[in-house]
Each structure stands twice: as structure tokens, then as C-alpha cells.
């Protein structure tokens, strides 16, 4: 279906971020995420001809394609701490939540962004699959402002579905 050129397609996005760990069926809301970015990364190797004095590029080989994901979660919950510290969530004998830190080297799963229906412009749902996620910043335990947990990772693919809005 052809796109319509219109100012109704301008977007100031907002929405909800969910994560589903590999092997799980349920999506988990990670809480307030003030920033989520996606970037296509294509790695190539250039081949240059040596048939003349001018070594011009005669072929470009594509060797990998990834989606880079980065986001910041503001809600410091036991589940988000387990994600951040690559740990496992359990409980102690008093039923307190306990995160056993550094149980793995990365967290694998899928990430979903559901655009908010009251966002400006068209609303989309993104599902990023095969995401390997790692923490990307320090966790502040003493700070002058609200703390957050930052993540980044690479994924192998995904889908984008327009759900409403726009022209």
C-alpha cells in the first residue's frame, strides 16, 4: 500500500517496552523507559580491482547485519536488577527477592515496543528477535537524582507493524 505524504505522519513517539527471556512465553513490562533506540548495522568489506593504476571498488561484500538496541529502564525492580546484573531471581528463607548476580554473560530474548495510542503521529509495534542484551553503564547506589539501568545489545531481526494513526 503506498504511503501518503502528510504532516499526520510526523511522530513524537512514546510507548511501553516489554522483554521476553529466551524460553519464556510471557512478555514482561520493564517499566518506564525514557529512551529506546534502534540502529541497523551492516558490516561490509570492499574489494578493489588491481587491473589498472586506479584501485577503485568493484565489489562490496556484506558480511553481517544486526539491529543495535539501547534503552534505559528507570524502575529498579528485582526483575530489572536480575536483567541488569545478568542474574537469576529467587527468594530467601524470609521470602525476600534475591538476585544472584553474574550467572550468565548475556541475556537472550526478544524485546517489544508498543507505541502508545495517544502518541503524536502513527503508532507502531516493534518486535526485536534474538536480542543478546548486556548492561552498559554503572548502577548508581548513591546519587543526587533518580537512578536508572542502561542496556544495549544486538539482535538478528524483527518486525514493525503499524497499528494506528498517521495518514
Backbone as a chain_set.jsonl record, in Angstrom:
{"seq": "XXXXXXXXXXXXXXXXXXXXXXXXXXXXXXXXXXXXXXXXXXXXXXXXXXXXXXXXXXXXXXXXXXXXXXXXXXXXXXXXXXXXXXXXXXXXXXXXXXXXXXXXXXXXXXXXXXXXXXXXXXXXXXXXXXXXXXXXXXXXXXXXXXXXXXXXXXXXXXXXXXXXXXX", "coords": {"N": [[0.853, -1.161, 0.0], [0.676, 2.177, -0.917], [2.354, 4.973, 0.622], [1.043, 7.937, 2.162], [1.812, 11.285, 1.747], [2.013, 13.451, 4.375], [1.519, 15.734, 7.099], [0.445, 14.41, 9.222], [1.919, 12.174, 9.54], [4.149, 12.845, 10.981], [6.008, 12.273, 13.952], [5.995, 11.975, 17.466], [7.136, 9.858, 19.474], [5.99, 7.539, 22.008], [5.612, 4.947, 24.448], [5.33, 1.492, 25.541], [7.74, -0.747, 26.826], [8.592, -4.105, 26.529], [10.035, -7.197, 27.654], [10.998, -10.481, 26.777], [12.351, -13.244, 28.021], [14.527, -15.707, 26.611], [13.062, -18.835, 26.026], [10.88, -18.351, 27.613], [7.33, -17.712, 27.69], [5.781, -15.523, 28.276], [5.512, -11.958, 28.013], [7.279, -9.348, 29.694], [6.646, -6.312, 31.237], [8.95, -3.746, 31.388], [8.801, -1.414, 32.758], [8.978, 2.198, 33.175], [10.531, 3.624, 30.404], [12.523, 5.988, 29.336], [14.097, 6.363, 27.099], [14.675, 4.724, 24.098], [16.45, 3.215, 21.589], [16.986, 2.14, 18.23], [19.135, 0.742, 15.787], [20.22, 0.046, 12.547], [22.887, -1.997, 11.614], [25.251, -2.633, 9.31], [27.81, -4.588, 8.264], [30.504, -4.426, 6.072], [32.841, -5.475, 3.511], [35.122, -4.076, 1.342], [36.1, -4.746, -1.983], [38.803, -4.179, -4.114], [39.699, -3.449, -7.434], [42.618, -4.553, -9.155], [43.408, -4.166, -11.68], [44.142, -1.923, -12.985], [45.863, 1.284, -12.696], [44.283, 2.811, -11.077], [42.851, 2.035, -8.215], [39.938, 1.181, -7.834], [36.804, 0.565, -6.16], [35.291, -2.441, -6.851], [33.531, -4.302, -5.944], [31.349, -4.88, -3.241], [31.173, -6.64, -0.342], [28.752, -7.924, 1.763], [28.941, -8.746, 5.081], [27.759, -9.018, 7.589], [24.642, -8.391, 9.306], [22.948, -6.538, 11.694], [20.729, -5.514, 14.34], [21.153, -2.876, 16.408], [20.379, -2.269, 19.733], [19.44, -0.042, 22.291], [18.579, 0.936, 25.548], [17.119, 2.595, 28.4], [16.061, 1.785, 31.551], [13.995, 2.976, 34.072], [12.811, 2.01, 36.345], [13.672, 0.402, 39.201], [13.419, -2.631, 39.793], [13.216, -5.966, 41.239], [13.184, -7.791, 39.081], [14.188, -6.235, 36.93], [16.698, -5.655, 37.991], [17.79, -8.228, 38.008], [17.951, -8.643, 35.25], [19.785, -6.591, 34.614], [22.072, -7.244, 36.122], [22.669, -9.643, 35.015], [21.634, -11.914, 36.182], [20.009, -14.396, 38.285], [16.746, -14.583, 39.533], [15.51, -15.132, 42.726], [14.262, -16.283, 45.907], [14.785, -15.704, 49.415], [14.911, -17.374, 52.664], [13.119, -15.841, 54.092], [11.295, -15.027, 52.276], [12.125, -12.824, 50.791], [12.982, -11.052, 47.816], [15.762, -12.087, 45.919], [18.631, -11.439, 44.048], [20.818, -13.329, 42.302], [23.817, -12.517, 41.266], [25.541, -12.1, 38.083], [25.256, -14.602, 36.677], [25.317, -15.37, 34.088], [26.718, -14.521, 30.841], [25.423, -12.889, 29.076], [22.092, -11.76, 28.328], [19.545, -13.356, 26.688], [16.854, -12.89, 24.459], [13.674, -11.532, 23.452], [12.58, -8.288, 22.46], [9.945, -6.001, 22.848], [8.3, -3.158, 21.627], [5.542, -1.284, 22.177], [3.839, 1.162, 20.694], [2.309, 4.032, 22.14], [-1.17, 4.619, 22.145], [-2.042, 7.231, 22.365], [0.031, 8.698, 21.368], [1.726, 11.201, 19.363], [1.165, 11.222, 15.923], [1.702, 8.386, 13.64], [1.245, 5.071, 14.984], [3.249, 2.414, 16.029], [4.171, -1.052, 16.446], [7.03, -2.644, 17.48], [8.893, -5.584, 17.229], [11.673, -7.075, 18.33], [13.844, -9.612, 17.634], [15.817, -12.359, 18.898], [17.643, -11.052, 20.59], [20.637, -10.217, 22.192], [21.436, -9.14, 25.227], [23.132, -6.778, 27.288], [24.332, -5.117, 30.294], [25.095, -1.595, 30.194], [26.125, 0.512, 31.603], [27.145, 1.88, 34.76], [25.505, 1.013, 37.831], [24.015, 3.331, 39.853], [24.332, 3.569, 43.263], [24.391, 5.437, 45.209], [23.22, 8.624, 44.721], [22.437, 11.907, 43.351], [20.149, 12.191, 41.992], [17.331, 10.565, 40.366], [17.914, 7.133, 39.807], [18.913, 4.839, 37.165], [18.805, 2.012, 34.904], [20.869, 0.943, 32.398], [20.895, -0.562, 29.182], [22.216, -2.466, 26.415], [22.425, -4.053, 23.199], [22.602, -6.581, 20.595], [20.663, -7.703, 17.871], [19.117, -10.175, 15.757], [17.001, -9.79, 14.023], [13.615, -8.698, 13.236], [10.282, -7.249, 13.442], [8.084, -4.682, 12.224], [5.037, -3.247, 12.893], [2.38, -1.336, 11.789], [-0.027, 0.091, 13.809], [-1.964, 2.051, 14.23], [-3.099, 5.44, 13.495], [-1.559, 8.307, 11.803], [-1.365, 9.1, 8.252]], "CA": [[0.0, 0.0, 0.0], [1.514, 3.376, -0.986], [2.269, 5.919, 1.727], [0.511, 9.251, 1.892], [2.63, 12.362, 2.284], [1.138, 14.233, 5.236], [2.057, 16.094, 8.407], [-0.084, 13.439, 10.186], [2.928, 11.129, 9.691], [5.178, 13.284, 11.92], [5.843, 11.43, 15.124], [6.652, 12.14, 18.762], [6.734, 8.545, 19.982], [6.048, 7.064, 23.388], [5.017, 3.621, 24.495], [5.702, 0.548, 26.59], [8.768, -1.709, 26.43], [8.461, -5.423, 27.14], [11.113, -8.142, 27.364], [10.655, -11.898, 26.966], [13.594, -14.01, 28.062], [14.513, -16.915, 25.796], [12.46, -19.976, 26.699], [9.666, -17.92, 28.312], [6.233, -17.389, 26.772], [5.138, -14.26, 28.663], [6.243, -10.688, 27.92], [7.316, -8.628, 30.963], [6.759, -4.858, 31.148], [10.155, -3.352, 32.141], [8.541, -0.152, 33.448], [9.202, 3.428, 32.418], [11.741, 3.661, 29.578], [12.512, 7.31, 28.712], [14.848, 6.373, 25.848], [14.863, 3.445, 23.417], [16.943, 3.461, 20.236], [17.309, 1.017, 17.358], [20.007, 1.157, 14.699], [20.667, -1.015, 11.65], [24.337, -2.009, 11.444], [25.63, -3.55, 8.239], [29.264, -4.642, 8.129], [30.885, -4.779, 4.701], [34.244, -5.474, 3.104], [35.255, -3.601, -0.035], [37.132, -5.35, -2.839], [39.271, -3.204, -5.103], [40.33, -4.027, -8.616], [44.04, -4.262, -9.341], [43.614, -4.289, -13.121], [44.637, -0.653, -13.52], [46.519, 2.111, -11.692], [43.239, 3.342, -10.202], [42.287, 0.922, -7.439], [38.562, 1.523, -7.496], [35.997, -0.504, -5.578], [34.494, -3.124, -7.865], [32.56, -5.184, -5.303], [31.188, -4.716, -1.799], [30.633, -7.85, 0.263], [28.045, -7.754, 3.036], [29.322, -9.892, 5.902], [26.836, -9.192, 8.716], [23.573, -7.414, 9.526], [22.427, -6.596, 13.056], [19.992, -4.381, 14.886], [21.661, -2.465, 17.715], [19.32, -1.81, 20.626], [19.876, 0.574, 23.54], [17.477, 1.541, 26.295], [17.31, 2.89, 29.811], [14.89, 1.49, 32.385], [14.066, 3.79, 35.279], [12.23, 1.333, 37.505], [14.631, -0.544, 39.773], [12.658, -3.749, 40.349], [14.034, -7.178, 41.287], [13.282, -8.364, 37.727], [15.113, -5.409, 36.148], [18.037, -5.865, 38.546], [18.257, -9.529, 37.511], [18.369, -8.406, 33.861], [20.967, -5.731, 34.596], [23.209, -7.953, 36.698], [22.784, -10.941, 34.338], [21.47, -12.838, 37.294], [18.803, -15.198, 38.446], [15.899, -14.074, 40.598], [14.994, -16.147, 43.635], [13.837, -15.754, 47.211], [15.476, -16.282, 50.569], [14.028, -18.078, 53.599], [12.104, -14.902, 54.564], [10.519, -14.671, 51.074], [12.641, -11.612, 50.159], [13.556, -11.255, 46.492], [17.217, -12.14, 45.904], [19.229, -11.558, 42.721], [22.136, -13.955, 42.258], [24.447, -11.723, 40.209], [26.515, -12.62, 37.124], [25.051, -16.028, 36.425], [25.496, -15.583, 32.66], [27.487, -13.422, 30.231], [24.472, -12.013, 28.389], [20.699, -12.162, 28.456], [18.999, -13.533, 25.341], [15.405, -12.892, 24.395], [13.023, -10.653, 22.482], [12.138, -7.003, 23.0], [8.772, -5.467, 22.141], [7.887, -1.784, 21.906], [4.177, -0.994, 21.728], [3.593, 2.591, 20.687], [1.121, 4.459, 22.882], [-2.263, 5.047, 21.28], [-2.193, 8.684, 22.432], [1.233, 9.344, 20.828], [1.536, 12.037, 18.191], [1.54, 10.571, 14.671], [1.377, 6.97, 13.505], [1.634, 4.219, 16.105], [3.829, 1.161, 15.552], [4.678, -2.049, 17.375], [8.285, -3.243, 17.036], [9.312, -6.79, 17.935], [13.073, -7.339, 18.001], [14.043, -11.01, 17.994], [17.179, -12.847, 19.035], [18.429, -9.976, 21.199], [21.599, -10.515, 23.257], [21.405, -7.904, 25.994], [24.115, -6.632, 28.367], [24.296, -3.788, 30.918], [26.053, -0.713, 29.523], [26.551, 1.604, 32.459], [27.172, 1.524, 36.177], [24.299, 1.268, 38.618], [24.264, 4.26, 40.949], [23.755, 3.192, 44.55], [24.235, 6.729, 45.869], [23.111, 9.591, 43.631], [21.671, 13.121, 43.618], [18.942, 12.175, 41.161], [16.783, 9.225, 40.165], [18.837, 6.216, 39.154], [18.34, 4.069, 36.063], [19.573, 0.857, 34.457], [21.055, 1.071, 30.945], [21.141, -1.821, 28.483], [22.402, -2.448, 24.964], [22.595, -5.389, 22.654], [22.451, -6.785, 19.16], [19.618, -8.659, 17.531], [19.227, -10.723, 14.409], [15.892, -9.406, 13.153], [12.423, -8.207, 13.893], [9.159, -6.793, 12.622], [7.441, -3.414, 12.57], [3.634, -3.298, 12.482], [1.625, -0.104, 12.037], [-1.256, -0.28, 14.484], [-2.965, 3.111, 14.093], [-2.624, 6.81, 13.307], [-0.92, 8.73, 10.562], [-2.232, 9.259, 7.073]], "C": [[0.908, 1.235, 0.0], [1.286, 4.288, 0.219], [1.676, 7.229, 1.251], [1.425, 10.276, 2.535], [1.713, 13.285, 3.072], [1.857, 14.581, 6.534], [1.501, 15.18, 9.499], [0.895, 12.287, 10.413], [4.117, 11.568, 10.545], [4.931, 12.551, 13.232], [6.634, 11.947, 16.323], [6.271, 10.88, 19.532], [6.828, 8.395, 21.501], [5.403, 5.69, 23.388], [5.566, 2.789, 25.634], [6.696, -0.454, 26.022], [8.578, -2.987, 27.244], [9.691, -6.255, 26.786], [10.608, -9.551, 27.648], [11.955, -12.686, 26.893], [13.434, -15.29, 27.249], [13.982, -18.083, 26.618], [11.195, -19.64, 27.469], [8.576, -17.599, 27.29], [5.633, -16.012, 27.056], [6.084, -13.074, 28.482], [6.178, -10.009, 29.278], [7.531, -7.144, 30.701], [7.964, -4.445, 31.994], [9.976, -2.011, 32.843], [8.838, 1.041, 32.559], [10.556, 3.402, 31.718], [11.744, 5.009, 28.853], [13.258, 7.366, 27.379], [15.041, 4.944, 25.36], [15.31, 3.761, 22.003], [17.232, 2.139, 19.535], [18.166, 1.545, 16.219], [20.383, -0.062, 13.87], [22.17, -0.887, 11.449], [24.675, -3.078, 10.41], [27.135, -3.467, 8.062], [29.608, -5.145, 6.729], [32.405, -4.815, 4.558], [34.271, -5.044, 1.646], [36.371, -4.358, -0.738], [37.514, -4.321, -3.891], [39.962, -3.93, -6.257], [41.8, -3.629, -8.668], [44.403, -4.337, -10.824], [44.081, -2.989, -13.767], [45.299, 0.118, -12.388], [45.535, 2.699, -10.697], [42.575, 2.178, -9.47], [40.881, 1.279, -6.959], [37.833, 0.295, -6.944], [35.155, -1.123, -6.683], [33.458, -4.075, -7.264], [32.535, -4.873, -3.812], [30.504, -5.973, -1.274], [29.976, -7.499, 1.589], [28.354, -8.968, 3.892], [28.46, -10.063, 7.155], [25.808, -8.064, 8.748], [23.037, -7.622, 10.936], [21.546, -5.383, 13.323], [20.601, -4.084, 16.245], [20.519, -1.845, 18.506], [19.963, -1.181, 21.854], [18.654, 1.156, 24.238], [17.868, 1.719, 27.752], [16.001, 2.624, 30.537], [15.039, 2.261, 33.692], [13.556, 3.075, 36.527], [13.17, 0.228, 37.982], [13.836, -1.609, 40.532], [13.58, -4.967, 40.454], [14.235, -7.804, 39.893], [14.254, -7.574, 36.857], [16.548, -5.527, 36.667], [18.618, -7.201, 38.085], [18.693, -9.412, 36.054], [19.695, -7.666, 33.827], [22.211, -6.477, 35.07], [23.38, -9.356, 36.127], [22.65, -12.071, 35.352], [20.2, -13.643, 37.228], [18.051, -14.671, 39.664], [15.373, -15.242, 41.427], [14.49, -15.485, 44.903], [14.661, -16.421, 48.302], [14.452, -16.919, 51.504], [12.942, -17.179, 54.18], [11.212, -14.399, 53.436], [10.916, -13.321, 50.488], [13.185, -11.961, 48.778], [15.076, -11.17, 46.582], [17.672, -12.289, 44.465], [20.613, -12.163, 42.886], [22.838, -13.401, 41.032], [25.399, -12.554, 39.357], [26.444, -14.133, 36.948], [25.235, -16.388, 34.954], [26.264, -14.403, 32.077], [26.622, -12.478, 29.41], [23.08, -12.591, 28.584], [20.112, -12.234, 27.057], [17.482, -13.579, 25.407], [14.909, -11.963, 23.312], [12.555, -9.388, 23.193], [10.96, -6.517, 22.172], [8.526, -4.044, 22.599], [6.502, -1.611, 21.325], [3.967, 0.505, 21.833], [2.298, 2.926, 21.403], [0.074, 5.009, 21.934], [-2.446, 6.559, 21.279], [-0.923, 9.422, 22.001], [0.857, 10.23, 19.656], [1.998, 11.265, 16.967], [1.169, 9.099, 14.639], [1.941, 6.152, 14.667], [2.093, 2.868, 15.554], [4.15, 0.249, 16.73], [5.918, -2.661, 16.738], [8.521, -4.501, 17.87], [10.705, -7.13, 17.436], [13.405, -8.733, 18.532], [15.529, -11.372, 18.074], [18.124, -11.825, 19.631], [19.343, -10.525, 22.283], [21.848, -9.199, 23.977], [22.463, -7.924, 27.09], [23.921, -5.258, 29.02], [25.37, -2.907, 30.29], [26.554, 0.432, 30.388], [26.582, 1.102, 33.896], [25.805, 1.761, 36.801], [24.681, 2.183, 39.766], [23.566, 3.759, 42.209], [23.603, 4.393, 45.46], [24.247, 7.77, 44.755], [22.287, 10.793, 44.083], [20.379, 13.192, 42.815], [18.464, 10.738, 41.005], [17.776, 8.369, 39.394], [18.128, 5.458, 38.035], [19.287, 2.93, 35.714], [19.657, 0.907, 32.936], [21.481, -0.259, 30.345], [21.475, -1.554, 27.025], [22.58, -3.878, 24.493], [22.44, -5.4, 21.157], [21.43, -7.883, 18.935], [19.755, -9.065, 16.076], [18.088, -10.302, 13.487], [14.72, -8.886, 13.935], [11.35, -7.822, 12.907], [8.679, -5.451, 13.141], [6.019, -3.482, 12.025], [2.98, -1.958, 12.805], [0.282, -0.493, 12.631], [-2.353, 0.783, 14.417], [-2.286, 4.426, 13.758], [-1.982, 7.066, 11.974], [-1.91, 8.859, 9.425], [-2.286, 7.996, 6.261]], "O": [[1.813, 1.332, 0.828], [0.183, 4.367, 0.76], [1.793, 7.587, 0.079], [1.774, 10.164, 3.71], [0.756, 13.837, 2.527], [2.698, 13.82, 7.011], [2.035, 15.172, 10.608], [0.737, 11.513, 11.356], [5.008, 10.762, 10.814], [3.79, 12.247, 13.58], [7.803, 12.311, 16.197], [5.218, 10.83, 20.168], [7.638, 9.041, 22.166], [4.725, 5.316, 22.431], [6.183, 3.305, 26.566], [6.537, -0.949, 24.907], [8.425, -2.956, 28.466], [10.314, -6.043, 25.745], [9.89, -9.788, 28.62], [12.58, -12.782, 25.837], [12.356, -15.882, 27.201], [14.395, -18.295, 27.758], [10.501, -20.544, 27.936], [8.878, -17.252, 26.149], [5.039, -15.402, 26.167], [7.281, -13.164, 28.754], [5.151, -10.074, 29.954], [8.484, -6.76, 30.024], [8.011, -4.751, 33.185], [10.916, -1.518, 33.466], [8.937, 0.911, 31.339], [11.591, 3.187, 32.348], [11.04, 5.165, 27.855], [13.076, 8.309, 26.609], [15.503, 4.073, 26.096], [14.628, 4.495, 21.288], [17.658, 1.163, 20.151], [17.955, 2.659, 15.739], [20.813, -1.08, 14.411], [22.672, 0.197, 11.15], [24.418, -4.265, 10.611], [27.674, -2.405, 7.747], [29.075, -6.152, 6.266], [33.142, -4.262, 5.374], [33.535, -5.578, 0.816], [37.442, -4.583, -0.175], [36.651, -3.674, -4.484], [40.704, -4.892, -6.06], [42.176, -2.523, -8.279], [45.564, -4.546, -11.177], [44.382, -2.959, -14.96], [45.299, -0.338, -11.245], [45.921, 3.05, -9.582], [41.813, 1.422, -10.072], [40.684, 1.638, -5.797], [38.198, -0.848, -7.223], [34.402, -0.43, -7.368], [32.605, -4.597, -7.981], [33.575, -4.634, -3.199], [29.405, -6.324, -1.702], [30.586, -6.848, 2.437], [28.07, -10.097, 3.492], [28.433, -11.151, 7.73], [26.06, -6.949, 8.289], [22.711, -8.743, 11.326], [21.615, -4.371, 12.626], [20.575, -4.93, 17.138], [19.785, -0.997, 17.997], [20.924, -1.723, 22.399], [17.804, 1.786, 23.608], [18.8, 1.095, 28.259], [14.959, 3.173, 30.179], [16.085, 2.205, 34.339], [13.845, 3.5, 37.646], [13.428, -0.743, 37.271], [13.613, -1.503, 41.738], [14.631, -4.991, 39.813], [15.322, -8.284, 39.573], [15.054, -8.162, 36.129], [17.499, -5.503, 35.887], [19.812, -7.291, 37.801], [19.693, -10.012, 35.658], [20.617, -8.054, 33.109], [23.281, -6.348, 34.474], [24.133, -10.166, 36.669], [23.425, -13.027, 35.375], [19.433, -13.584, 36.267], [18.65, -14.354, 40.691], [14.855, -16.218, 40.884], [14.315, -14.268, 44.955], [15.161, -17.535, 48.144], [13.268, -16.997, 51.176], [11.947, -17.678, 54.706], [10.455, -13.446, 53.622], [10.128, -12.72, 49.758], [13.773, -13.024, 48.584], [15.613, -10.283, 47.245], [17.177, -13.148, 43.736], [21.48, -11.578, 43.536], [22.509, -13.759, 39.901], [25.975, -13.544, 39.805], [27.447, -14.839, 37.057], [25.301, -17.566, 34.604], [26.443, -13.389, 32.752], [27.055, -11.373, 29.083], [22.916, -13.753, 28.955], [20.181, -11.256, 26.313], [16.9, -14.215, 26.285], [15.634, -11.645, 22.369], [12.185, -9.415, 24.367], [10.973, -6.608, 20.944], [8.538, -3.75, 23.794], [6.303, -1.77, 20.12], [3.923, 1.057, 22.933], [1.309, 2.201, 21.292], [0.391, 5.775, 21.024], [-2.95, 7.119, 20.305], [-0.798, 10.624, 22.231], [-0.188, 10.046, 19.031], [3.098, 10.711, 16.962], [0.421, 8.616, 15.49], [2.969, 6.495, 15.249], [1.417, 2.259, 14.724], [4.371, 0.706, 17.851], [5.874, -3.137, 15.604], [8.363, -4.474, 19.091], [10.895, -7.436, 16.259], [13.267, -9.002, 19.725], [16.372, -10.771, 17.408], [19.282, -11.738, 19.224], [18.885, -11.22, 23.191], [22.403, -8.26, 23.405], [22.674, -8.946, 27.743], [23.408, -4.337, 28.384], [26.429, -3.397, 29.897], [27.347, 1.248, 29.919], [26.092, 0.012, 34.193], [25.043, 2.614, 36.345], [25.563, 1.858, 40.56], [22.353, 3.552, 42.215], [22.784, 4.38, 46.379], [25.169, 7.802, 43.94], [21.542, 10.72, 45.06], [19.609, 14.143, 42.947], [19.124, 9.805, 41.463], [18.401, 8.833, 38.441], [16.899, 5.439, 37.966], [20.428, 2.892, 36.174], [18.63, 0.913, 32.257], [22.305, -0.982, 30.905], [21.067, -0.537, 26.464], [22.849, -4.786, 25.279], [22.183, -4.373, 20.529], [21.341, -8.849, 19.692], [20.412, -8.397, 15.278], [18.207, -10.448, 12.271], [14.808, -8.659, 15.141], [11.48, -8.033, 11.702], [8.837, -5.12, 14.316], [5.815, -3.741, 10.839], [3.016, -1.498, 13.946], [-0.458, -1.292, 12.057], [-3.536, 0.462, 14.533], [-1.059, 4.52, 13.738], [-1.87, 6.179, 11.128], [-3.122, 8.744, 9.608], [-2.966, 7.95, 5.236]]}, "num_chains": 1, "name": "protein.A"}
